[in-house]
């Protein structure tokens, strides 16, 4: 951890973290989420014995700061239930500490309000969700069967979406970046761990603390399956508030030149000493 501060309540000060890794994310009891022996977070599996309508969720064990932040994680989808296809996807969630851990199964991605073959669900209130959706649900405005989207307050009608190619399932691992500068929320994905130069999807959400209705939030993931299934895993996760400073390209160049000069100076002095 980089450190923490506290939110004072009438009972006691609640520690608020400013950095979180996958080690700090715990599966919600009673959900389909589990931590594998290698530390991977598995939200749903592709079990043929109980294939339908899983909901998995997992969150940080303490609240995190959300004034400005960046989150970086990797994930993969694999497997498919015969004849039904692979579905449904995961959501990176930022939510009020008192909000429910999950929403609907199937097209709800474990996050949102939706009616499925297993029932009618409400979504997670006072929350923001970044969806990585690989099933087409036209009733909520999905643009395709493979896209990212930004969702608010448990609604599955996204504030913005972008189609992604190739398909998430079977093409992983995928890498994702979520950045918030105090007003603009930006998202990118890639099949490599090199962050794209510009964001693929952005939404001017304003003060995210007002949306969450709290100065701090729980961060984590939800995922679901429906009549179609897949194994959905989060392989790595890093969250920082405030964001980690990234050197400008010019600074990186100067650092590189400086390193070369130091190396040459050291080598020359070694030669002088040995002569």
C-alpha positions as semicolon CSV with decimal commas, in nm:
position;residue;x (nm);y (nm);z (nm)
1;X;0,000;0,000;0,000
2;X;0,111;0,358;-0,062
3;X;-0,077;0,466;0,247
4;X;-0,420;0,553;0,377
5;X;-0,618;0,822;0,550
6;X;-0,938;0,809;0,749
7;X;-1,302;0,905;0,717
8;X;-1,433;0,993;1,062
9;X;-1,768;0,849;1,163
10;X;-1,951;0,870;1,494
11;X;-1,813;0,529;1,590
12;X;-1,458;0,534;1,458
13;X;-1,231;0,640;1,175
14;X;-1,265;0,416;0,871
15;X;-0,932;0,368;0,692
16;X;-0,942;0,483;0,330
17;X;-0,678;0,337;0,101
18;X;-0,507;0,526;-0,179
19;X;-0,376;0,215;-0,353
20;X;-0,520;-0,131;-0,406
21;X;-0,399;-0,446;-0,579
22;X;-0,573;-0,772;-0,662
23;X;-0,455;-0,907;-0,325
24;X;-0,686;-0,652;-0,158
25;X;-0,995;-0,767;-0,350
26;X;-1,214;-1,022;-0,170
27;X;-1,498;-1,229;-0,323
28;X;-1,847;-1,151;-0,193
29;X;-1,974;-1,444;0,018
30;X;-2,254;-1,630;-0,154
31;X;-2,157;-1,513;-0,502
32;X;-1,990;-1,732;-0,764
33;X;-1,663;-1,539;-0,731
34;X;-1,358;-1,713;-0,589
35;X;-0,984;-1,660;-0,554
36;X;-0,781;-1,932;-0,725
37;X;-0,460;-2,068;-0,568
38;X;-0,248;-1,849;-0,798
39;X;-0,429;-1,534;-0,681
40;X;-0,647;-1,493;-0,991
41;X;-0,999;-1,364;-0,925
42;X;-1,254;-1,588;-1,098
43;X;-1,597;-1,429;-1,118
44;X;-1,782;-1,708;-1,301
45;X;-1,692;-2,049;-1,437
46;X;-1,806;-2,247;-1,738
47;X;-1,941;-2,535;-1,534
48;X;-2,165;-2,772;-1,728
49;X;-2,321;-2,902;-1,406
50;X;-2,465;-2,560;-1,320
51;X;-2,421;-2,352;-1,632
52;X;-2,691;-2,090;-1,608
53;X;-2,728;-1,754;-1,436
54;X;-2,418;-1,711;-1,221
55;X;-2,342;-1,381;-1,048
56;X;-1,996;-1,313;-0,909
57;X;-1,872;-1,004;-0,728
58;X;-1,560;-0,903;-0,536
59;X;-1,451;-0,574;-0,380
60;X;-1,173;-0,399;-0,195
61;X;-1,171;-0,482;0,174
62;X;-1,163;-0,109;0,261
63;X;-1,286;0,207;0,085
64;X;-1,054;0,389;-0,156
65;X;-1,015;0,755;-0,244
66;X;-1,189;0,864;-0,564
67;X;-1,099;1,233;-0,611
68;X;-0,879;1,144;-0,908
69;X;-0,754;0,797;-0,991
70;X;-0,629;0,545;-1,239
71;X;-0,703;0,174;-1,248
72;X;-0,517;-0,081;-1,458
73;X;-0,616;-0,445;-1,483
74;X;-0,603;-0,750;-1,706
75;X;-0,877;-1,005;-1,765
76;X;-0,971;-1,300;-1,981
77;X;-1,283;-1,487;-2,092
78;X;-1,269;-1,851;-2,197
79;X;-1,498;-2,143;-2,267
80;X;-1,850;-2,153;-2,400
81;X;-2,156;-2,360;-2,324
82;X;-2,229;-2,582;-2,626
83;X;-2,486;-2,440;-2,870
84;X;-2,554;-2,129;-2,662
85;X;-2,239;-1,920;-2,709
86;X;-2,023;-1,735;-2,457
87;X;-2,155;-1,464;-2,224
88;X;-2,199;-1,225;-2,060
89;X;-1,906;-1,015;-1,937
90;X;-1,765;-0,827;-1,640
91;X;-1,790;-0,477;-1,494
92;X;-1,529;-0,272;-1,308
93;X;-1,737;-0,114;-1,031
94;X;-1,690;0,196;-0,816
95;X;-1,971;0,203;-0,559
96;X;-2,092;0,355;-0,236
97;X;-1,974;0,138;0,055
98;X;-2,337;0,084;0,157
99;X;-2,470;-0,012;-0,186
100;X;-2,548;-0,376;-0,272
101;X;-2,263;-0,589;-0,405
102;X;-2,438;-0,696;-0,724
103;X;-2,720;-0,647;-0,971
104;X;-2,868;-0,880;-1,230
105;X;-2,740;-1,195;-1,395
106;X;-2,722;-1,248;-1,771
107;X;-2,719;-0,913;-1,950
108;X;-2,695;-0,734;-1,614
109;X;-2,329;-0,844;-1,594
110;X;-2,373;-0,878;-1,219
111;X;-2,406;-0,498;-1,205
112;X;-2,721;-0,364;-1,360
113;X;-3,099;-0,359;-1,356
114;X;-3,244;-0,612;-1,599
115;X;-3,512;-0,875;-1,645
116;X;-3,373;-1,218;-1,737
117;X;-3,497;-1,575;-1,753
118;X;-3,408;-1,602;-1,386
119;X;-3,598;-1,298;-1,259
120;X;-3,611;-0,919;-1,250
121;X;-3,322;-0,736;-1,084
122;X;-3,242;-0,387;-0,964
123;X;-2,895;-0,250;-1,028
124;X;-2,632;-0,113;-0,790
125;X;-2,730;0,243;-0,686
126;X;-2,473;0,519;-0,627
127;X;-2,221;0,350;-0,852
128;X;-2,024;0,375;-1,173
129;X;-1,959;0,067;-1,384
130;X;-1,724;0,010;-1,676
131;X;-1,861;-0,284;-1,873
132;X;-1,670;-0,532;-2,087
133;X;-1,970;-0,691;-2,252
134;X;-1,962;-0,982;-2,497
135;X;-2,332;-1,050;-2,549
136;X;-2,575;-0,843;-2,757
137;X;-2,873;-0,715;-2,556
138;X;-3,063;-0,477;-2,786
139;X;-3,321;-0,400;-2,516
140;X;-3,060;-0,192;-2,330
141;X;-2,909;-0,035;-2,640
142;X;-2,603;-0,256;-2,684
143;X;-2,425;-0,163;-3,009
144;X;-2,290;-0,514;-3,063
145;X;-2,201;-0,841;-2,897
146;X;-1,851;-0,718;-2,805
147;X;-1,808;-0,369;-2,661
148;X;-1,707;-0,151;-2,367
149;X;-1,941;0,096;-2,199
150;X;-1,971;0,343;-1,913
151;X;-2,275;0,292;-1,690
152;X;-2,411;0,488;-1,393
153;X;-2,625;0,393;-1,092
154;X;-2,691;0,035;-1,198
155;X;-2,845;0,119;-1,534
156;X;-2,751;-0,111;-1,822
157;X;-2,824;0,170;-2,070
158;X;-2,468;0,297;-2,114
159;X;-2,368;0,664;-2,123
160;X;-2,136;0,572;-2,409
161;X;-2,012;0,258;-2,583
162;X;-1,740;0,151;-2,826
163;X;-1,727;-0,171;-3,027
164;X;-1,417;-0,383;-2,967
165;X;-1,256;-0,628;-3,208
166;X;-1,155;-0,909;-3,194
167;X;-1,392;-1,079;-2,950
168;X;-1,301;-1,077;-2,581
169;X;-1,361;-1,451;-2,541
170;X;-1,065;-1,669;-2,630
171;X;-0,847;-1,374;-2,735
172;X;-0,703;-1,278;-2,396
173;X;-0,553;-1,168;-2,185
174;X;-0,696;-0,821;-2,236
175;X;-0,561;-0,510;-2,063
176;X;-0,777;-0,218;-1,949
177;X;-0,714;0,135;-1,824
178;X;-0,969;0,352;-1,643
179;X;-0,868;0,712;-1,566
180;X;-1,055;0,990;-1,385
181;X;-0,920;1,346;-1,367
182;X;-1,188;1,500;-1,147
183;X;-1,450;1,532;-1,421
184;X;-1,365;1,317;-1,725
185;X;-1,379;0,937;-1,704
186;X;-1,174;0,763;-1,976
187;X;-1,141;0,398;-2,075
188;X;-0,910;0,203;-2,306
189;X;-0,848;-0,166;-2,376
190;X;-0,575;-0,350;-2,562
191;X;-0,445;-0,699;-2,625
192;X;-0,101;-0,580;-2,513
193;X;0,006;-0,410;-2,191
194;X;0,090;-0,089;-2,380
195;X;-0,169;0,178;-2,306
196;X;-0,316;0,338;-2,620
197;X;-0,204;0,696;-2,682
198;X;-0,561;0,827;-2,658
199;X;-0,868;0,704;-2,474
200;X;-1,111;0,483;-2,664
201;X;-1,416;0,597;-2,464
202;X;-1,470;0,906;-2,247
203;X;-1,762;1,047;-2,050
204;X;-1,780;1,378;-1,864
205;X;-1,924;1,241;-1,542
206;X;-1,845;1,549;-1,331
207;X;-1,785;1,500;-0,959
208;X;-1,782;1,124;-0,912
209;X;-1,811;1,167;-0,534
210;X;-2,156;1,317;-0,594
211;X;-2,257;1,017;-0,805
212;X;-2,130;0,775;-0,541
213;X;-2,272;0,997;-0,262
214;X;-1,955;0,941;-0,061
215;X;-1,599;1,081;-0,048
216;X;-1,468;0,725;-0,080
217;X;-1,586;0,406;-0,249
218;X;-1,546;0,033;-0,273
219;X;-1,385;-0,077;-0,599
220;X;-1,404;-0,421;-0,752
221;X;-1,565;-0,635;-1,017
222;X;-1,889;-0,807;-1,100
223;X;-1,958;-1,067;-1,367
224;X;-2,243;-1,287;-1,476
225;X;-2,360;-1,558;-1,710
226;X;-2,703;-1,646;-1,843
227;X;-2,814;-1,933;-2,062
228;X;-2,478;-1,886;-2,235
229;X;-2,172;-1,908;-2,011
230;X;-1,798;-1,854;-1,992
231;X;-1,517;-1,850;-1,739
232;X;-1,439;-1,488;-1,648
233;X;-1,117;-1,405;-1,466
234;X;-0,937;-1,091;-1,349
235;X;-0,564;-1,162;-1,367
236;X;-0,417;-0,842;-1,222
237;X;-0,537;-0,513;-1,076
238;X;-0,378;-0,188;-0,960
239;X;-0,564;0,121;-0,840
240;X;-0,412;0,456;-0,738
241;X;-0,566;0,772;-0,596
242;X;-0,417;1,010;-0,691
243;X;-0,296;0,860;-1,020
244;X;0,065;0,758;-1,057
245;X;0,264;1,031;-1,230
246;X;0,377;0,927;-1,578
247;X;0,689;1,108;-1,709
248;X;0,641;1,311;-2,026
249;X;0,812;1,171;-2,340
250;X;1,073;1,448;-2,327
251;X;1,154;1,361;-1,967
252;X;1,190;0,995;-2,059
253;X;1,431;1,094;-2,337
254;X;1,640;1,304;-2,100
255;X;1,645;1,022;-1,847
256;X;1,757;0,783;-2,117
257;X;2,035;1,013;-2,236
258;X;2,141;1,071;-1,877
259;X;2,160;0,698;-1,818
260;X;2,378;0,649;-2,126
261;X;2,615;0,930;-2,018
262;X;2,646;0,787;-1,668
263;X;2,719;0,444;-1,814
264;X;2,989;0,586;-2,045
265;X;3,144;0,788;-1,759
266;X;3,153;0,480;-1,536
267;X;3,307;0,265;-1,811
268;X;3,573;0,530;-1,888
269;X;3,672;0,561;-1,521
270;X;3,701;0,184;-1,494
271;X;3,934;0,188;-1,795
272;X;4,145;0,465;-1,640
273;X;4,175;0,274;-1,315
274;X;4,276;-0,045;-1,494
275;X;4,532;0,124;-1,724
